[in-house]
Structure formats: structure tokens, C-alpha cells
Amino acid sequence: MIKKIKNIKNFIVDMDKTVLVITIALFVMGLLWISSASSREAVDNMDKTVYYYTIRQIIILGVSGAATLFILSIPMKYERFFQKIWFLLWLAMVGCCIYLIINGRVNRGASNWIPIPIVNFNLQPGEFLKIFSITTLAFMFEKYAKVLRNKKESNKKERYKTIGKILAIGFIPLPLLIRDFGTLMIYFSIFFIFLISSPILKIEKRKIVSGILICGVTLLILAFKTNLPILSTEQKSRLTNFADPCNESKRNDEGYQICNAYIAMNLGGFNGVGSGKSTQKYSYIPEPHTDMIFSIITEENGFIFGAIVIVLYMILITKIMLLASRATMISGKYICLGLATMIFAHILINLGGLLGILPLTGVPLPFLSYGGSFTIVLCIGLALYQRIHVETKRFKIKF
């Protein structure tokens, strides 16, 4: 028992304290802002108590904490276990995405979650596909690194076979996520970054990337110029009408959310109107505790507090990228790279949509937005980061 306690203490000592503190701080701030932003929604629309969403988020964080402890307890050296478990989970989420296409719940042009009545929870398989694809591809790069780097002609067939497996893991989810455009954009960003940084030979990498870009542009042209059901009408509208949202022709329709977010941020100024005193959360911004929460944060706490949140994000992503550059395992490097890309893409697409410089896609803001699936995924990713950090630190000490 004493030995186990000592091992836990040593593990905590070896963790990345900066990332741990930022993670806890952002989650705590998220709970406080969800409590404030969701109060009207909970009482008026859900007929629940003021703290309905806050309590649900605490339960989600409890589940996320359990998943975190489980991952922290498994050393990365059990490579075969990780390869199998992540691939099986990836397959399960692919199956869930197929189910969504056949019999999914559609809301605002998106079909992205499966209701689970027993626990009153909505499963978003697209969110889990991000982390399961990151880990599956990372372990594939670890396993096949020598094959992918081998330039010999005799190795060509095996190399192409391996590339085919990698492309299959990366591409299969893309058409399955077409009804959840925000998740699709983030997933594609992760896969694209993985491809250009992968151990695949440069000449083969250029061919693959060129092919992907040509196919992507072709599909977008087909989506807008033909009647093929690639994108829904609402998705097309969001992609084409996000600029100048407060225009007279848009402000009461597709620009409604963003215009009211502008008003909220403008009301906040530098110092904010005070915690809990937001006016825009009262029916002006639909579901302000989800993807629009940053506008409520800046309204109540001001631009300065919003800037502090951005700085914390920057420190977090920088730390993850630094570990990606010095991790001892190839899989560890790619898991960190994928995690940093995922967090950055979420921040960029969420705030870009909020500011009207990107289409509004309903992507949650990491740590701060209310949501179950992404919170669990984020905690799984950060647990893997801490596991990699501990093992990298211990390897260097041992060496």
C-alpha cells in the first residue's frame, strides 16, 4: 500500500504541472461560465433548475476524470494493447456514424449525435473519431515507420500497402461526417497535418496531398453547382452567408446569432458588465452555454479576461507541441501533434465563427463550452499527453 502511494506521488511529480494547472483552471472557469450562461435556457426552455446544465457538466467531468485515471494507469509500452483497443474503438465510432446517416437526429442542418435515453446523454461519435483516429494513426506510424521510410524498389509493394491502410483509416470517416461540417473540418485538419508530417516519403506525400486537394475542390464545386445531396441547404447557407452578418438582409436570419454575439462583446468592453449580469443570454443568443459561450464571457468579464483565456490556450498548445518535438516514442510525438491540432482547430473555428470570419458550425470551445462527448475526448487526449510526458521525462533520467 505504501509503495502504491509512493508510485502515485512520483507519477504526479513527473506530470506536466503547467498543463495540469491550466487544464484545471480552464475547466473550473468553464463550470462558472456555463452556470451563468445557461441559467435562462435551463429555467425557461428546459423547465429545470438554474444549475441544471452545471450539474450535468460536473457529472460529465466526473466521467472524464475516470477515463483520465484509467489511461494514466496504462504505460505506453503496452503498444499492442493500445493498437488493438484504439482501432476497435475507431471501428465502433465509424459504425455509430453510419447509424447516424441512416437514422440520425437532425438539428440545424446537422446530424451528429445519438440520444442514449437510459443515461440522458447524447453521444457524438464524430467527436470520439478525432481522438481514436489520432491514436490509431499514431501507433500505425510507430509500427510501420521503417517500412514507410524504406526507399528500396523491393519494398515498394509493402510500402504502398501500408500507405493504403493509413489512407483508409483517415478517409473512411470523411464522408460519414458530412452532416456535421464543423467536426469534418477539424477531422480533416488533423488528418492533413498527420499526412504532411508522416514518415511517408516526400514524393509519395506530394502525390497524396495533391490528390486530396483536387478531390476536395471538386466536391465543393459539385456541392454548390449541382443538386447532389453532398451538403444540406443550411450548410450551404452557412458557408456562403457568414460574411457581414449584421447586414439588413441577414441580421434577423443567418446573421442573428453572430450579430447578438457582437452586441454582447461590445457591451462587455474592457472590464465587462459583471458576473451573471449578461443581457444577451436572455433569448438573444440561442443556447449561449455551448458554441457561443465566449461572447457571454467577454460581455460579463470584459476583453481583458477574454485575452487571458486566449493566452492560456496559447501556453497549453505550445507545451503540447514542445513535447511532440522531444517525445521518445514515434506514437507519442504524433499523439501530441494530433492533440495540439485538435485543440487549435476547435479554438480557431469557434472564435472564427463567433467573429464572422469563418462559417458558424457549432464547434465547442475547449474547456469552456457545455458538452459531454468533446469534454470526455479532451480529457482522454490530455491524459495521453501526461502519460507521454511522464515516460519521456523518466526515459531521459534513466538514460
C-alpha positions as CSV (number, residue, x, y, z in Angstrom):
1,M,0.0,0.0,0.0
2,I,2.8,2.4,0.9
3,K,4.6,1.5,-2.3
4,K,1.5,2.3,-4.4
5,I,1.1,5.7,-2.7
6,K,4.7,6.4,-3.3
7,N,4.3,5.5,-7.0
8,I,1.3,7.8,-7.3
9,K,3.3,10.6,-5.7
10,N,6.2,10.0,-8.1
11,F,3.9,10.0,-11.1
12,I,2.3,13.3,-10.0
13,V,5.8,14.8,-9.6
14,D,6.7,13.8,-13.1
15,M,3.5,15.2,-14.7
16,D,3.5,18.5,-16.6
17,K,2.3,20.8,-13.8
18,T,1.8,23.8,-16.1
19,V,-0.6,21.9,-18.4
20,L,-2.3,20.3,-15.3
21,V,-2.9,23.7,-13.7
22,I,-4.1,25.3,-16.9
23,T,-6.4,22.3,-17.5
24,I,-8.0,22.5,-14.0
25,A,-8.2,26.3,-14.2
26,L,-10.0,26.3,-17.5
27,F,-12.4,23.6,-16.5
28,V,-13.3,25.4,-13.3
29,M,-13.8,28.7,-15.2
30,G,-15.9,26.7,-17.7
31,L,-18.2,25.5,-15.0
32,L,-18.7,29.0,-13.6
33,W,-19.5,30.5,-17.1
34,I,-21.7,27.6,-18.0
35,S,-23.6,28.2,-14.8
36,S,-24.1,31.9,-15.7
37,A,-24.7,31.5,-19.5
38,S,-27.2,28.5,-19.2
39,S,-29.4,29.8,-16.4
40,R,-32.1,31.3,-18.6
41,E,-32.0,28.4,-21.0
42,A,-32.4,25.9,-18.1
43,V,-35.4,27.6,-16.5
44,D,-37.3,29.0,-19.5
45,N,-36.7,26.4,-22.2
46,M,-36.0,23.2,-20.2
47,D,-38.2,23.9,-17.2
48,K,-35.3,22.9,-14.9
49,T,-33.4,24.5,-12.1
50,V,-30.9,27.3,-12.7
51,Y,-28.0,24.8,-12.2
52,Y,-29.3,22.1,-14.5
53,Y,-26.5,22.3,-17.1
54,T,-23.9,23.0,-14.5
55,I,-24.7,19.8,-12.6
56,R,-24.7,17.8,-15.9
57,Q,-21.3,19.2,-16.8
58,I,-20.0,18.2,-13.3
59,I,-21.2,14.7,-14.0
60,I,-19.5,14.7,-17.4
61,L,-16.3,15.9,-15.8
62,G,-16.6,13.0,-13.3
63,V,-16.8,10.5,-16.2
64,S,-13.9,12.3,-17.9
65,G,-11.9,12.0,-14.7
66,A,-12.5,8.3,-14.5
67,A,-11.4,7.9,-18.1
68,T,-8.3,10.0,-17.4
69,L,-7.3,7.9,-14.4
70,F,-7.7,4.7,-16.5
71,I,-5.4,6.0,-19.3
72,L,-2.8,7.3,-16.8
73,S,-2.6,3.9,-15.2
74,I,-1.6,2.1,-18.5
75,P,2.1,2.6,-19.6
76,M,2.6,3.4,-23.3
77,K,4.9,0.4,-23.6
78,Y,1.9,-1.8,-24.0
79,E,1.9,-0.9,-27.6
80,R,-0.1,-3.9,-28.9
81,F,-2.9,-3.3,-26.4
82,F,-3.2,0.3,-27.4
83,Q,-3.2,-0.5,-31.1
84,K,-6.0,-3.0,-30.7
85,I,-8.1,-1.1,-28.3
86,W,-8.0,2.2,-30.2
87,F,-8.7,0.5,-33.5
88,L,-11.7,-1.3,-32.1
89,L,-13.0,2.0,-30.6
90,W,-12.4,3.6,-34.0
91,L,-14.5,0.9,-35.7
92,A,-17.2,1.4,-33.1
93,M,-17.4,5.1,-33.8
94,V,-17.4,4.5,-37.6
95,G,-20.4,2.2,-37.0
96,C,-22.2,4.9,-35.0
97,C,-21.6,7.4,-37.8
98,I,-23.1,5.0,-40.3
99,Y,-26.1,4.7,-38.0
100,L,-26.4,8.5,-37.9
101,I,-26.6,8.7,-41.6
102,I,-29.3,6.1,-41.7
103,N,-31.3,7.1,-38.7
104,G,-29.7,10.2,-37.1
105,R,-31.1,13.1,-35.2
106,V,-31.1,16.3,-37.4
107,N,-30.8,19.8,-35.9
108,R,-30.0,23.0,-37.8
109,G,-28.8,21.0,-40.8
110,A,-26.5,18.7,-38.8
111,S,-26.9,15.1,-37.9
112,N,-24.2,14.4,-35.3
113,W,-25.5,12.8,-32.2
114,I,-27.2,9.6,-30.9
115,P,-29.5,10.0,-27.9
116,I,-29.0,7.5,-25.1
117,P,-32.2,7.7,-23.0
118,I,-31.0,5.5,-20.1
119,V,-28.4,8.0,-19.0
120,N,-30.0,11.0,-20.7
121,F,-26.8,11.6,-22.7
122,N,-26.2,12.5,-26.4
123,L,-23.3,10.5,-27.9
124,Q,-21.4,12.4,-30.7
125,P,-19.4,9.7,-32.4
126,G,-17.7,12.3,-34.6
127,E,-16.0,13.8,-31.6
128,F,-14.7,10.4,-30.5
129,L,-13.5,9.7,-34.0
130,K,-11.0,12.5,-33.7
131,I,-9.1,11.1,-30.7
132,F,-9.5,7.4,-31.8
133,S,-8.1,8.3,-35.3
134,I,-5.2,10.3,-33.8
135,T,-4.2,7.3,-31.6
136,T,-4.8,4.7,-34.3
137,L,-2.7,6.6,-36.9
138,A,0.0,7.4,-34.3
139,F,0.5,3.8,-33.5
140,M,0.5,2.9,-37.2
141,F,3.3,5.4,-37.8
142,E,5.2,3.8,-34.9
143,K,4.7,0.3,-36.3
144,Y,5.4,1.0,-39.9
145,A,7.9,3.8,-39.7
146,K,10.8,1.7,-41.2
147,V,8.6,0.4,-44.0
148,L,7.4,3.9,-44.9
149,R,10.9,5.3,-45.0
150,N,12.5,2.4,-46.9
151,K,13.2,3.7,-50.5
152,K,14.2,0.3,-51.9
153,E,12.3,-0.8,-55.0
154,S,11.9,-4.3,-53.4
155,N,9.9,-2.6,-50.6
156,K,7.6,-0.7,-52.9
157,K,4.7,-3.1,-52.7
158,E,4.8,-3.3,-48.9
159,R,5.1,0.5,-48.7
160,Y,2.1,1.1,-50.9
161,K,0.1,-1.5,-48.9
162,T,0.9,0.4,-45.7
163,I,0.0,3.7,-47.2
164,G,-3.3,2.3,-48.3
165,K,-4.1,1.2,-44.7
166,I,-3.2,4.7,-43.4
167,L,-5.4,6.4,-46.0
168,A,-8.2,4.0,-45.3
169,I,-8.2,5.0,-41.5
170,G,-8.0,8.7,-42.5
171,F,-10.5,8.8,-45.3
172,I,-13.3,6.4,-44.2
173,P,-14.7,8.9,-41.6
174,L,-14.8,11.9,-44.0
175,P,-18.0,11.1,-45.9
176,L,-19.6,9.9,-42.7
177,L,-19.1,13.3,-41.1
178,I,-20.5,15.3,-44.0
179,R,-23.6,16.2,-42.0
180,D,-21.5,17.6,-39.2
181,F,-19.4,20.2,-41.1
182,G,-17.6,21.6,-38.0
183,T,-16.4,18.2,-36.9
184,L,-15.5,17.4,-40.5
185,M,-13.3,20.5,-40.8
186,I,-11.4,19.6,-37.6
187,Y,-11.0,15.9,-38.5
188,F,-9.7,16.9,-42.0
189,S,-7.3,19.4,-40.4
190,I,-5.9,16.6,-38.1
191,F,-5.6,14.1,-40.9
192,F,-4.0,16.6,-43.2
193,I,-1.4,17.7,-40.6
194,F,-0.7,14.0,-39.9
195,L,-0.1,13.3,-43.7
196,I,2.3,16.2,-44.3
197,S,4.3,15.3,-41.1
198,S,4.2,11.5,-41.6
199,P,7.1,9.2,-42.3
200,I,5.8,8.7,-45.8
201,L,8.4,9.5,-48.5
202,K,8.2,13.1,-49.7
203,I,7.4,12.3,-53.4
204,E,4.5,10.0,-52.4
205,K,3.4,12.5,-49.8
206,R,3.1,15.2,-52.5
207,K,1.0,12.9,-54.8
208,I,-1.4,12.1,-51.9
209,V,-1.8,15.7,-50.8
210,S,-2.3,17.0,-54.4
211,G,-4.9,14.3,-54.9
212,I,-6.8,15.2,-51.7
213,L,-6.8,18.9,-52.6
214,I,-8.1,18.2,-56.1
215,C,-10.8,15.9,-54.8
216,G,-11.8,18.4,-52.1
217,V,-12.1,21.3,-54.5
218,T,-14.1,19.1,-57.0
219,L,-16.5,18.0,-54.3
220,L,-17.1,21.6,-53.1
221,I,-17.8,22.7,-56.7
222,L,-20.2,19.7,-57.1
223,A,-21.9,20.6,-53.8
224,F,-22.7,24.2,-54.9
225,K,-23.2,23.8,-58.7
226,T,-25.3,20.6,-58.8
227,N,-28.2,19.1,-57.0
228,L,-26.2,16.3,-55.5
229,P,-27.0,15.9,-51.7
230,I,-23.4,16.5,-50.6
231,L,-24.3,19.4,-48.3
232,S,-27.7,20.4,-46.8
233,T,-29.3,23.7,-47.7
234,E,-28.5,25.1,-44.3
235,Q,-24.8,24.1,-44.6
236,K,-24.6,25.8,-48.0
237,S,-26.1,28.9,-46.5
238,R,-23.7,29.0,-43.6
239,L,-20.7,28.6,-46.0
240,T,-21.8,31.4,-48.3
241,N,-23.5,33.9,-46.0
242,F,-21.2,34.2,-42.9
243,A,-19.6,37.4,-44.1
244,D,-21.2,40.7,-43.0
245,P,-23.7,39.0,-40.7
246,C,-25.3,42.3,-39.5
247,N,-26.3,43.3,-43.0
248,E,-30.0,44.3,-43.0
249,S,-30.9,41.2,-45.1
250,K,-29.1,38.8,-42.8
251,R,-29.3,40.1,-39.2
252,N,-32.7,38.6,-38.5
253,D,-31.9,35.2,-40.1
254,E,-28.5,33.6,-40.7
255,G,-26.7,36.5,-39.0
256,Y,-28.9,36.6,-35.9
257,Q,-26.6,34.7,-33.6
258,I,-23.4,36.5,-34.6
259,C,-24.9,39.9,-34.5
260,N,-26.1,39.4,-31.0
261,A,-22.7,38.0,-30.1
262,Y,-21.1,41.3,-31.4
263,I,-23.5,43.2,-29.2
264,A,-22.6,41.1,-26.2
265,M,-18.8,41.6,-26.7
266,N,-19.3,45.3,-27.3
267,L,-21.4,45.7,-24.1
268,G,-18.6,44.0,-22.2
269,G,-15.9,46.4,-23.2
270,F,-12.6,46.1,-21.4
271,N,-13.9,45.3,-17.9
272,G,-17.3,43.6,-18.5
273,V,-20.7,44.3,-17.1
274,G,-20.2,41.9,-14.1
275,S,-20.5,38.2,-13.5
276,G,-24.0,36.9,-14.1
277,K,-25.2,40.3,-15.5
278,S,-25.2,39.4,-19.2
279,T,-28.3,40.6,-21.0
280,Q,-27.6,38.8,-24.3
281,K,-28.1,35.4,-22.7
282,Y,-31.8,36.2,-22.3
283,S,-33.2,34.8,-25.5
284,Y,-31.0,36.9,-27.8
285,I,-28.3,34.2,-28.3
286,P,-29.7,30.7,-28.6
287,E,-28.0,28.1,-26.3
288,P,-25.3,30.6,-25.2
289,H,-23.7,28.0,-23.0
290,T,-22.5,25.9,-26.0
291,D,-20.5,27.3,-29.0
292,M,-21.4,31.0,-28.3
293,I,-20.1,31.0,-24.7
294,F,-17.1,33.2,-25.4
295,S,-19.4,36.1,-26.2
296,I,-21.0,35.8,-22.8
297,I,-17.6,35.5,-21.2
298,T,-16.4,38.8,-22.7
299,E,-19.8,40.5,-22.0
300,E,-19.6,39.7,-18.3
301,N,-15.9,39.8,-17.7
302,G,-14.6,42.0,-20.5
303,F,-12.0,41.9,-23.2
304,I,-9.1,41.6,-20.7
305,F,-10.4,38.4,-19.3
306,G,-11.1,37.1,-22.8
307,A,-7.4,37.8,-23.7
308,I,-6.3,35.9,-20.6
309,V,-8.2,32.9,-21.8
310,I,-6.5,33.1,-25.2
311,V,-3.1,33.4,-23.6
312,L,-3.8,30.2,-21.5
313,Y,-4.8,28.4,-24.7
314,M,-1.5,29.5,-26.4
315,I,0.6,28.3,-23.5
316,L,-1.3,24.9,-23.5
317,I,-0.8,24.3,-27.2
318,T,2.9,25.4,-27.1
319,K,3.6,23.0,-24.2
320,I,1.9,20.1,-26.1
321,M,3.9,20.9,-29.3
322,L,7.2,21.1,-27.3
323,L,6.5,17.6,-26.0
324,A,5.8,16.4,-29.6
325,S,9.3,17.5,-30.6
326,R,11.0,15.6,-27.8
327,A,8.8,12.5,-27.1
328,T,10.8,9.3,-27.0
329,M,8.2,7.3,-29.0
330,I,7.1,8.0,-32.5
331,S,3.5,7.3,-31.4
332,G,3.9,9.8,-28.6
333,K,5.1,12.5,-31.0
334,Y,2.0,12.1,-33.2
335,I,-0.5,11.9,-30.4
336,C,0.8,15.2,-29.1
337,L,0.7,16.7,-32.6
338,G,-2.8,15.5,-33.1
339,L,-4.0,16.8,-29.8
340,A,-2.5,20.2,-30.3
341,T,-4.0,20.4,-33.8
342,M,-7.4,19.3,-32.5
343,I,-7.4,22.0,-29.7
344,F,-6.1,24.7,-32.0
345,A,-8.7,23.9,-34.7
346,H,-11.5,24.0,-32.2
347,I,-10.4,27.4,-30.9
348,L,-9.9,28.8,-34.5
349,I,-13.2,27.6,-35.9
350,N,-15.2,28.5,-32.8
351,L,-13.8,32.0,-32.5
352,G,-13.6,32.5,-36.2
353,G,-17.3,31.7,-36.5
354,L,-18.1,34.0,-33.5
355,L,-16.2,36.9,-35.1
356,G,-17.8,36.3,-38.5
357,I,-14.5,35.5,-40.3
358,L,-15.4,31.8,-40.7
359,P,-18.7,29.9,-41.1
360,L,-20.5,29.3,-37.8
361,T,-20.5,25.5,-37.4
362,G,-21.5,24.8,-33.8
363,V,-18.0,23.7,-32.7
364,P,-17.5,23.8,-28.9
365,L,-14.8,26.0,-27.3
366,P,-12.4,23.7,-25.5
367,F,-12.8,23.5,-21.7
368,L,-15.4,26.3,-21.6
369,S,-18.4,25.2,-23.7
370,Y,-21.1,22.9,-22.3
371,G,-20.9,19.4,-23.8
372,G,-20.3,15.8,-23.0
373,S,-18.6,14.0,-25.9
374,F,-16.0,16.6,-26.6
375,T,-15.2,17.1,-22.8
376,I,-14.5,13.4,-22.5
377,V,-12.4,13.4,-25.7
378,L,-10.4,16.4,-24.5
379,C,-9.7,14.7,-21.2
380,I,-8.6,11.4,-22.9
381,G,-6.2,13.4,-25.1
382,L,-4.8,15.3,-22.1
383,A,-4.4,12.1,-20.2
384,L,-2.4,10.6,-23.1
385,Y,-0.3,13.8,-23.1
386,Q,0.5,13.4,-19.4
387,R,1.3,9.7,-19.8
388,I,3.7,10.6,-22.6
389,H,5.2,13.4,-20.6
390,V,5.9,11.2,-17.6
391,E,7.5,8.4,-19.7
392,T,9.6,10.9,-21.7
393,K,10.9,12.5,-18.5
394,R,11.7,9.2,-16.9
395,F,13.4,7.9,-20.0
396,K,15.8,10.9,-20.0
397,I,16.5,10.5,-16.3
398,K,17.3,6.8,-16.9
399,F,19.4,7.5,-20.0
